[in-house]
């Protein structure tokens, strides 16, 4: 009788929050195309998450979907435990290489109309959740790894109705610079990616489905059109690659030149 011993995987592994749809899914699939395995999180739509896993597996990579509400900090310890078990059981590893803090929701409301509960939910998901999820995962990120925090072009230019949302993204950009400084001794590069207006279902799918909104975005964009998911996912995958190991603490806007 022979006993087979599973070998530790040599594949790179990424965690992509909100990886079941939109830019998160495109990022997860783009990473898979570069040979990276993926743990993606989803909020509530398990079927959508399983479809994303199947798409990644069809590319020859390993993938898992884990449920996570990134606005519920109290759930993070249990999530990290699930990540540890997934890494050990699927990859025979105790660490991973890339973290993409992508999960998010939108709010379109003027500052005078924004309710405190809406503000708190944005804060929990877009800043507090990112801060403490990253903190909880730091012991599992391999030295020499990468972190990409998703911001927004709205942190640079202003469109009325997005003040609260954009303020959270501004906080993420400051957090990114401090995180890059503190993780420098571990050779972990940390950067912000700030997409412009993209044709997804985000914020009710307005950019994708409303011709007037789409035309407005195109009119203020140097490239003359609204962005597509394929304009963002491959860019993030490239940023996480070894070729960009010397880029850290930067805000990289991928907006096609909105409001230049």
C-alpha positions as a Markdown table, in Angstrom:
| # | Residue | x | y | z |
|---|---|---|---|---|
| 1 | Unk | 0.0 | 0.0 | 0.0 |
| 2 | Unk | 1.3 | 3.5 | -0.9 |
| 3 | Unk | 0.2 | 6.7 | 0.8 |
| 4 | Unk | 0.0 | 9.8 | -1.4 |
| 5 | Unk | 1.0 | 13.0 | 0.3 |
| 6 | Unk | -0.5 | 16.2 | -1.2 |
| 7 | Unk | 2.1 | 18.7 | -2.2 |
| 8 | Unk | 2.0 | 22.3 | -1.3 |
| 9 | Unk | 0.7 | 24.4 | -4.2 |
| 10 | Unk | 3.1 | 26.7 | -6.0 |
| 11 | Unk | 0.3 | 28.7 | -7.6 |
| 12 | Unk | -0.3 | 32.3 | -6.6 |
| 13 | Unk | -3.5 | 32.8 | -4.7 |
| 14 | Unk | -5.7 | 35.9 | -4.6 |
| 15 | Unk | -8.6 | 36.9 | -2.4 |
| 16 | Unk | -11.0 | 39.2 | -4.3 |
| 17 | Unk | -13.9 | 40.6 | -2.2 |
| 18 | Unk | -17.1 | 41.1 | -4.1 |
| 19 | Unk | -15.7 | 38.8 | -6.7 |
| 20 | Unk | -19.0 | 37.3 | -7.9 |
| 21 | Unk | -20.1 | 40.2 | -10.1 |
| 22 | Unk | -19.0 | 43.4 | -11.9 |
| 23 | Unk | -15.5 | 44.6 | -11.6 |
| 24 | Unk | -14.7 | 42.1 | -8.9 |
| 25 | Unk | -15.6 | 39.2 | -11.1 |
| 26 | Unk | -13.8 | 40.6 | -14.0 |
| 27 | Unk | -10.7 | 41.0 | -11.8 |
| 28 | Unk | -11.0 | 37.4 | -10.5 |
| 29 | Unk | -11.2 | 36.0 | -14.1 |
| 30 | Unk | -8.4 | 38.3 | -15.3 |
| 31 | Unk | -6.2 | 37.0 | -12.5 |
| 32 | Unk | -7.1 | 33.4 | -13.5 |
| 33 | Unk | -6.0 | 34.1 | -17.0 |
| 34 | Unk | -2.6 | 35.1 | -15.7 |
| 35 | Unk | -2.3 | 31.8 | -13.8 |
| 36 | Unk | -3.6 | 32.9 | -10.4 |
| 37 | Unk | -6.0 | 30.8 | -8.3 |
| 38 | Unk | -8.8 | 32.8 | -6.6 |
| 39 | Unk | -10.8 | 32.9 | -3.4 |
| 40 | Unk | -13.7 | 35.2 | -4.1 |
| 41 | Unk | -16.3 | 36.5 | -1.7 |
| 42 | Unk | -20.0 | 37.2 | -2.2 |
| 43 | Unk | -22.6 | 38.9 | -0.1 |
| 44 | Unk | -25.8 | 36.9 | -0.7 |
| 45 | Unk | -26.1 | 35.6 | -4.3 |
| 46 | Unk | -24.5 | 32.1 | -4.0 |
| 47 | Unk | -25.6 | 31.0 | -7.5 |
| 48 | Unk | -23.8 | 34.0 | -9.0 |
| 49 | Unk | -20.7 | 33.2 | -7.0 |
| 50 | Unk | -20.7 | 29.6 | -8.1 |
| 51 | Unk | -21.0 | 30.7 | -11.7 |
| 52 | Unk | -17.9 | 32.9 | -11.3 |
| 53 | Unk | -16.1 | 29.9 | -9.7 |
| 54 | Unk | -17.0 | 27.8 | -12.7 |
| 55 | Unk | -15.8 | 30.4 | -15.1 |
| 56 | Unk | -12.4 | 30.5 | -13.4 |
| 57 | Unk | -12.2 | 26.7 | -13.2 |
| 58 | Unk | -12.9 | 26.6 | -17.0 |
| 59 | Unk | -9.6 | 28.5 | -17.4 |
| 60 | Unk | -7.8 | 25.7 | -15.6 |
| 61 | Unk | -7.4 | 27.5 | -12.2 |
| 62 | Unk | -8.7 | 26.6 | -8.7 |
| 63 | Unk | -11.3 | 28.8 | -7.2 |
| 64 | Unk | -13.5 | 28.9 | -4.1 |
| 65 | Unk | -16.4 | 31.2 | -3.1 |
| 66 | Unk | -16.8 | 32.3 | 0.6 |
| 67 | Unk | -19.8 | 34.3 | 1.9 |
| 68 | Unk | -18.8 | 37.6 | 3.5 |
| 69 | Unk | -20.5 | 40.8 | 4.4 |
| 70 | Unk | -17.6 | 43.3 | 4.3 |
| 71 | Unk | -19.6 | 45.7 | 6.5 |
| 72 | Unk | -19.9 | 43.3 | 9.4 |
| 73 | Unk | -16.6 | 43.4 | 11.2 |
| 74 | Unk | -17.8 | 41.0 | 13.9 |
| 75 | Unk | -17.9 | 38.3 | 11.2 |
| 76 | Unk | -14.3 | 38.7 | 10.1 |
| 77 | Unk | -12.7 | 36.2 | 12.6 |
| 78 | Unk | -15.0 | 33.4 | 11.3 |
| 79 | Unk | -14.2 | 34.4 | 7.7 |
| 80 | Unk | -10.4 | 34.3 | 8.4 |
| 81 | Unk | -10.9 | 30.9 | 9.9 |
| 82 | Unk | -12.7 | 29.8 | 6.7 |
| 83 | Unk | -9.8 | 31.2 | 4.6 |
| 84 | Unk | -7.2 | 29.3 | 6.7 |
| 85 | Unk | -9.1 | 26.0 | 6.2 |
| 86 | Unk | -9.5 | 26.7 | 2.5 |
| 87 | Unk | -5.8 | 27.4 | 2.1 |
| 88 | Unk | -4.8 | 24.3 | 4.0 |
| 89 | Unk | -7.4 | 22.0 | 2.4 |
| 90 | Unk | -7.2 | 23.1 | -1.2 |
| 91 | Unk | -3.7 | 24.5 | -1.6 |
| 92 | Unk | -1.7 | 22.9 | 1.4 |
| 93 | Unk | -0.6 | 26.5 | 2.2 |
| 94 | Unk | -1.0 | 28.7 | 5.2 |
| 95 | Unk | -0.8 | 32.0 | 3.3 |
| 96 | Unk | -1.9 | 33.7 | 0.1 |
| 97 | Unk | -0.4 | 36.3 | -2.2 |
| 98 | Unk | -2.8 | 39.0 | -3.3 |
| 99 | Unk | -5.7 | 40.8 | -1.7 |
| 100 | Unk | -8.1 | 42.9 | -3.7 |
| 101 | Unk | -10.5 | 45.0 | -1.5 |
| 102 | Unk | -13.2 | 45.5 | -4.1 |
| 103 | Unk | -16.6 | 44.8 | -2.5 |
| 104 | Unk | -18.8 | 47.9 | -2.2 |
| 105 | Unk | -22.2 | 49.5 | -2.6 |
| 106 | Unk | -23.2 | 52.9 | -3.9 |
| 107 | Unk | -25.3 | 55.8 | -2.7 |
| 108 | Unk | -26.6 | 58.6 | -4.8 |
| 109 | Unk | -27.8 | 61.4 | -2.5 |
| 110 | Unk | -26.9 | 65.0 | -1.9 |
| 111 | Unk | -25.1 | 65.9 | 1.3 |
| 112 | Unk | -28.2 | 67.6 | 2.7 |
| 113 | Unk | -30.3 | 64.4 | 2.0 |
| 114 | Unk | -27.9 | 61.7 | 3.2 |
| 115 | Unk | -29.3 | 59.9 | 6.2 |
| 116 | Unk | -27.1 | 58.8 | 9.1 |
| 117 | Unk | -27.9 | 55.1 | 8.6 |
| 118 | Unk | -26.9 | 55.4 | 4.9 |
| 119 | Unk | -23.7 | 57.1 | 5.9 |
| 120 | Unk | -22.9 | 54.5 | 8.5 |
| 121 | Unk | -23.5 | 51.6 | 6.1 |
| 122 | Unk | -21.1 | 53.2 | 3.5 |
| 123 | Unk | -18.5 | 53.7 | 6.2 |
| 124 | Unk | -18.8 | 50.1 | 7.4 |
| 125 | Unk | -18.4 | 48.7 | 3.9 |
| 126 | Unk | -16.0 | 51.1 | 2.2 |
| 127 | Unk | -13.7 | 52.1 | 5.1 |
| 128 | Unk | -14.1 | 50.4 | 8.4 |
| 129 | Unk | -14.6 | 47.0 | 6.8 |
| 130 | Unk | -11.6 | 47.4 | 4.4 |
| 131 | Unk | -9.4 | 48.6 | 7.3 |
| 132 | Unk | -10.2 | 45.7 | 9.7 |
| 133 | Unk | -10.5 | 42.9 | 7.1 |
| 134 | Unk | -7.0 | 43.9 | 5.8 |
| 135 | Unk | -5.8 | 43.9 | 9.4 |
| 136 | Unk | -7.2 | 40.4 | 10.1 |
| 137 | Unk | -5.7 | 39.0 | 6.9 |
| 138 | Unk | -2.2 | 40.6 | 7.3 |
| 139 | Unk | -0.8 | 37.5 | 9.0 |
| 140 | Unk | -1.9 | 35.3 | 6.1 |
| 141 | Unk | -0.5 | 37.5 | 3.3 |
| 142 | Unk | 2.8 | 36.2 | 2.1 |
| 143 | Unk | 5.9 | 38.5 | 2.3 |
| 144 | Unk | 6.4 | 40.0 | -1.1 |
| 145 | Unk | 2.6 | 39.9 | -1.8 |
| 146 | Unk | 0.3 | 42.7 | -3.1 |
| 147 | Unk | -2.8 | 44.6 | -2.0 |
| 148 | Unk | -5.0 | 46.6 | -4.2 |
| 149 | Unk | -7.7 | 48.8 | -2.7 |
| 150 | Unk | -10.4 | 50.0 | -5.0 |
| 151 | Unk | -11.3 | 53.7 | -4.9 |
| 152 | Unk | -13.1 | 55.8 | -7.4 |
| 153 | Unk | -12.5 | 58.6 | -9.8 |
| 154 | Unk | -15.0 | 60.5 | -7.7 |
| 155 | Unk | -12.3 | 61.0 | -5.0 |
| 156 | Unk | -10.6 | 63.3 | -7.5 |
| 157 | Unk | -13.4 | 65.0 | -9.5 |
| 158 | Unk | -16.8 | 65.9 | -8.1 |
| 159 | Unk | -20.3 | 65.0 | -9.3 |
| 160 | Unk | -23.1 | 66.2 | -7.0 |
| 161 | Unk | -24.8 | 63.4 | -5.2 |
| 162 | Unk | -21.8 | 61.3 | -4.4 |
| 163 | Unk | -20.2 | 63.3 | -1.5 |
| 164 | Unk | -20.5 | 60.6 | 1.2 |
| 165 | Unk | -19.4 | 57.7 | -1.1 |
| 166 | Unk | -16.5 | 59.7 | -2.5 |
| 167 | Unk | -15.4 | 60.7 | 1.1 |
| 168 | Unk | -15.1 | 57.0 | 2.0 |
| 169 | Unk | -12.9 | 56.4 | -1.1 |
| 170 | Unk | -10.8 | 59.4 | -0.1 |
| 171 | Unk | -10.2 | 57.7 | 3.3 |
| 172 | Unk | -9.2 | 54.5 | 1.5 |
| 173 | Unk | -6.6 | 56.4 | -0.5 |
| 174 | Unk | -4.9 | 57.8 | 2.6 |
| 175 | Unk | -5.1 | 54.3 | 4.3 |
| 176 | Unk | -3.4 | 52.8 | 1.2 |
| 177 | Unk | -0.4 | 55.1 | 1.6 |
| 178 | Unk | 0.0 | 54.4 | 5.3 |
| 179 | Unk | -0.4 | 50.6 | 4.7 |
| 180 | Unk | 2.3 | 50.7 | 2.0 |
| 181 | Unk | 4.7 | 52.4 | 4.3 |
| 182 | Unk | 4.0 | 50.0 | 7.2 |
| 183 | Unk | 4.2 | 46.9 | 5.0 |
| 184 | Unk | 7.3 | 48.0 | 3.1 |
| 185 | Unk | 9.6 | 45.9 | 5.3 |
| 186 | Unk | 7.7 | 42.8 | 4.3 |
| 187 | Unk | 8.0 | 43.8 | 0.6 |
| 188 | Unk | 4.2 | 43.9 | 0.3 |
| 189 | Unk | 3.2 | 46.5 | -2.3 |
| 190 | Unk | 0.0 | 48.4 | -1.7 |
| 191 | Unk | -1.8 | 50.5 | -4.2 |
| 192 | Unk | -5.1 | 52.2 | -4.9 |
| 193 | Unk | -7.0 | 51.6 | -8.2 |
| 194 | Unk | -9.5 | 54.3 | -9.0 |
| 195 | Unk | -11.9 | 53.4 | -11.8 |
| 196 | Unk | -14.0 | 55.9 | -13.6 |
| 197 | Unk | -17.6 | 55.3 | -14.7 |
| 198 | Unk | -17.9 | 51.7 | -15.9 |
| 199 | Unk | -20.7 | 49.8 | -17.6 |
| 200 | Unk | -21.7 | 47.4 | -14.9 |
| 201 | Unk | -24.8 | 46.9 | -12.6 |
| 202 | Unk | -23.1 | 49.1 | -10.0 |
| 203 | Unk | -25.3 | 51.9 | -8.7 |
| 204 | Unk | -28.3 | 50.4 | -10.5 |
| 205 | Unk | -26.5 | 50.0 | -13.8 |
| 206 | Unk | -27.0 | 53.6 | -14.7 |
| 207 | Unk | -23.8 | 54.0 | -16.8 |
| 208 | Unk | -24.6 | 50.8 | -18.6 |
| 209 | Unk | -28.3 | 51.1 | -19.1 |
| 210 | Unk | -29.1 | 54.8 | -19.2 |
| 211 | Unk | -28.2 | 56.2 | -22.7 |
| 212 | Unk | -28.2 | 59.8 | -21.4 |
| 213 | Unk | -25.8 | 58.9 | -18.5 |
| 214 | Unk | -23.6 | 56.9 | -20.8 |
| 215 | Unk | -23.4 | 59.8 | -23.3 |
| 216 | Unk | -22.6 | 62.3 | -20.6 |
| 217 | Unk | -19.7 | 60.0 | -19.4 |
| 218 | Unk | -18.4 | 59.7 | -22.9 |
| 219 | Unk | -18.5 | 63.5 | -23.4 |
| 220 | Unk | -16.3 | 64.2 | -20.4 |
| 221 | Unk | -13.8 | 61.3 | -21.1 |
| 222 | Unk | -10.7 | 61.8 | -23.1 |
| 223 | Unk | -11.1 | 58.3 | -24.7 |
| 224 | Unk | -14.6 | 59.2 | -25.8 |
| 225 | Unk | -16.6 | 56.4 | -24.2 |
| 226 | Unk | -17.6 | 54.9 | -20.8 |
| 227 | Unk | -15.4 | 52.3 | -19.4 |
| 228 | Unk | -15.9 | 48.5 | -19.6 |
| 229 | Unk | -15.1 | 45.8 | -17.0 |
| 230 | Unk | -12.4 | 44.6 | -19.3 |
| 231 | Unk | -10.7 | 48.0 | -19.0 |
| 232 | Unk | -10.3 | 47.4 | -15.2 |
| 233 | Unk | -9.8 | 43.7 | -14.4 |
| 234 | Unk | -6.7 | 43.1 | -16.6 |
| 235 | Unk | -5.2 | 46.4 | -15.3 |
| 236 | Unk | -5.5 | 45.2 | -11.7 |
| 237 | Unk | -4.1 | 41.8 | -12.6 |
| 238 | Unk | -1.1 | 43.5 | -14.2 |
| 239 | Unk | -0.6 | 45.7 | -11.1 |
| 240 | Unk | -0.4 | 42.7 | -8.9 |
| 241 | Unk | 2.1 | 41.0 | -11.1 |
| 242 | Unk | 5.9 | 40.8 | -10.5 |
| 243 | Unk | 6.5 | 43.3 | -13.2 |
| 244 | Unk | 5.0 | 46.0 | -10.9 |
| 245 | Unk | 6.8 | 45.0 | -7.7 |
| 246 | Unk | 8.4 | 48.5 | -7.4 |
| 247 | Unk | 5.1 | 50.3 | -7.5 |
| 248 | Unk | 3.6 | 51.0 | -4.1 |
| 249 | Unk | 1.7 | 53.7 | -2.2 |
| 250 | Unk | 0.3 | 55.0 | -5.5 |
| 251 | Unk | -3.2 | 56.1 | -6.7 |
| 252 | Unk | -3.7 | 54.8 | -10.2 |
| 253 | Unk | -6.8 | 56.1 | -11.9 |
| 254 | Unk | -8.2 | 54.0 | -14.7 |
| 255 | Unk | -10.9 | 56.3 | -16.0 |
| 256 | Unk | -10.1 | 56.8 | -19.7 |
| 257 | Unk | -9.2 | 60.4 | -18.8 |
| 258 | Unk | -12.5 | 61.6 | -17.2 |
| 259 | Unk | -12.6 | 65.3 | -16.5 |
| 260 | Unk | -9.0 | 66.0 | -17.5 |
